[in-house]
Amino acid sequence: MVLKELMQVYQAGWKAVEEVQREERRSASLDLRWRQLNAVYGLAKGLGILQPDSTEAEVIKRWAILKNKANRQNPKA
Protein backbone atom coordinates (compact mmCIF):
# COMPACT_ATOMS: atom_id res chain seq x y z
CA MET A 1 0.00 0.00 0.00
CA VAL A 2 1.39 3.36 -0.96
CA LEU A 3 1.51 6.36 1.31
CA LYS A 4 -1.44 8.08 -0.39
CA GLU A 5 -3.67 5.04 0.21
CA LEU A 6 -2.54 4.82 3.82
CA MET A 7 -3.41 8.48 4.35
CA GLN A 8 -6.86 7.97 2.81
CA VAL A 9 -7.55 5.01 5.10
CA TYR A 10 -6.34 7.01 8.09
CA GLN A 11 -8.50 10.00 7.20
CA ALA A 12 -11.54 7.81 6.55
CA GLY A 13 -11.11 6.26 9.99
CA TRP A 14 -11.10 9.65 11.67
CA LYS A 15 -14.12 10.76 9.65
CA ALA A 16 -15.96 7.68 10.93
CA VAL A 17 -14.98 8.54 14.50
CA GLU A 18 -16.16 12.11 13.98
CA GLU A 19 -19.54 10.91 12.70
CA VAL A 20 -20.03 8.64 15.73
CA GLN A 21 -19.15 11.51 18.06
CA ARG A 22 -21.53 13.84 16.20
CA GLU A 23 -24.37 11.31 16.59
CA GLU A 24 -23.59 10.86 20.30
CA ARG A 25 -23.79 14.63 20.81
CA ARG A 26 -27.01 14.83 18.80
CA SER A 27 -28.71 12.09 20.82
CA ALA A 28 -27.45 13.18 24.27
CA SER A 29 -30.23 13.84 26.76
CA LEU A 30 -30.77 17.20 28.37
CA ASP A 31 -29.79 15.67 31.70
CA LEU A 32 -26.47 14.44 30.30
CA ARG A 33 -25.73 17.80 28.71
CA TRP A 34 -26.60 19.56 31.98
CA ARG A 35 -24.23 17.28 33.93
CA GLN A 36 -21.48 17.86 31.36
CA LEU A 37 -21.95 21.62 31.57
CA ASN A 38 -21.79 21.50 35.37
CA ALA A 39 -18.65 19.34 35.18
CA VAL A 40 -16.91 21.85 32.91
CA TYR A 41 -18.01 24.73 35.13
CA GLY A 42 -16.78 22.90 38.24
CA LEU A 43 -13.44 22.18 36.60
CA ALA A 44 -12.99 25.81 35.56
CA LYS A 45 -13.95 26.97 39.04
CA GLY A 46 -11.58 24.47 40.66
CA LEU A 47 -8.74 25.60 38.43
CA GLY A 48 -9.44 29.22 39.30
CA ILE A 49 -9.92 30.32 35.71
CA LEU A 50 -13.42 31.76 36.11
CA GLN A 51 -13.74 35.49 35.87
CA PRO A 52 -16.05 37.06 38.44
CA ASP A 53 -19.13 38.43 36.71
CA SER A 54 -21.75 40.65 38.27
CA THR A 55 -24.40 39.05 36.05
CA GLU A 56 -23.48 35.49 37.04
CA ALA A 57 -26.28 35.22 39.59
CA GLU A 58 -28.82 36.20 36.94
CA VAL A 59 -27.45 33.61 34.53
CA ILE A 60 -27.63 30.91 37.20
CA LYS A 61 -31.26 31.84 37.90
CA ARG A 62 -32.08 31.58 34.19
CA TRP A 63 -30.42 28.16 33.90
CA ALA A 64 -32.36 26.96 36.96
CA ILE A 65 -35.63 28.09 35.34
CA LEU A 66 -34.74 26.32 32.09
CA LYS A 67 -33.75 23.16 33.94
CA ASN A 68 -37.01 23.13 35.91
CA LYS A 69 -39.05 23.60 32.73
CA ALA A 70 -37.16 20.80 30.99
CA ASN A 71 -37.62 18.46 33.95
CA ARG A 72 -41.36 19.11 33.97
CA GLN A 73 -41.58 18.30 30.26
CA ASN A 74 -39.51 15.13 30.55
CA PRO A 75 -39.60 13.88 34.17
CA LYS A 76 -37.83 10.55 33.43
CA ALA A 77 -34.77 12.06 31.70
MIVOPA-232607 format. One record per residue (C-alpha): x, y, z; residue in one letter. Coordinates in pm, 1 decimal. Example, Ala and Ser with C-alpha at 12.3 -4.5 7.8 and 13.67 -1.06 7.14 Angstrom:
1230.0:-450.0:780.0:a
1367.0:-106.0:714.0:s
This chain:
0.0:0.0:0.0:m
138.6:336.2:-95.7:v
151.2:636.4:130.5:l
-143.8:807.7:-39.2:k
-367.2:504.4:21.0:e
-254.4:482.0:381.6:l
-341.2:847.7:435.4:m
-685.7:797.4:280.5:q
-755.3:500.9:509.6:v
-633.6:700.9:809.2:y
-850.1:1000.2:720.1:q
-1154.5:780.9:654.6:a
-1110.7:625.7:998.5:g
-1109.7:965.3:1167.2:w
-1412.4:1075.6:965.5:k
-1596.1:767.7:1092.6:a
-1498.0:853.8:1449.9:v
-1615.9:1211.2:1397.9:e
-1954.1:1090.6:1270.4:e
-2002.8:863.5:1573.1:v
-1915.4:1151.2:1806.5:q
-2152.6:1383.5:1620.4:r
-2436.7:1131.1:1658.7:e
-2359.0:1086.0:2029.9:e
-2378.7:1462.7:2081.3:r
-2700.8:1482.7:1879.7:r
-2871.1:1209.3:2081.6:s
-2745.3:1317.8:2426.7:a
-3022.8:1383.6:2675.9:s
-3076.6:1719.9:2836.7:l
-2978.9:1566.7:3170.4:d
-2647.0:1443.6:3029.7:l
-2573.4:1779.8:2871.2:r
-2660.0:1955.5:3197.8:w
-2423.3:1727.7:3392.7:r
-2148.1:1786.2:3136.3:q
-2195.1:2162.0:3157.0:l
-2179.3:2149.5:3536.7:n
-1865.5:1933.9:3518.3:a
-1691.1:2184.5:3290.8:v
-1801.2:2472.9:3513.0:y
-1677.7:2290.0:3824.5:g
-1343.9:2217.6:3659.7:l
-1299.3:2581.0:3555.8:a
-1394.8:2696.8:3904.2:k
-1157.7:2447.3:4065.8:g
-873.6:2560.2:3842.6:l
-943.5:2921.8:3929.5:g
-991.9:3031.9:3571.5:i
-1342.2:3175.8:3610.7:l
-1373.6:3549.0:3587.0:q
-1605.5:3706.4:3844.3:p
-1912.6:3842.5:3670.6:d
-2175.3:4064.7:3826.9:s
-2440.2:3904.8:3605.0:t
-2347.7:3548.7:3704.0:e
-2627.9:3522.0:3958.7:a
-2882.3:3620.4:3693.8:e
-2744.6:3360.5:3453.2:v
-2762.9:3090.5:3720.1:i
-3125.6:3184.3:3789.6:k
-3207.9:3157.9:3419.3:r
-3041.9:2816.2:3390.3:w
-3236.0:2695.7:3695.5:a
-3562.9:2809.2:3533.9:i
-3474.0:2631.8:3208.6:l
-3375.2:2315.5:3393.9:k
-3701.0:2313.0:3590.6:n
-3905.0:2359.5:3273.0:k
-3715.9:2079.8:3099.5:a
-3761.7:1845.5:3394.8:n
-4136.1:1911.5:3396.7:r
-4157.7:1829.9:3025.8:q
-3950.7:1512.5:3054.9:n
-3959.7:1388.5:3417.1:p
-3782.8:1055.3:3343.4:k
-3477.4:1206.5:3170.2:a
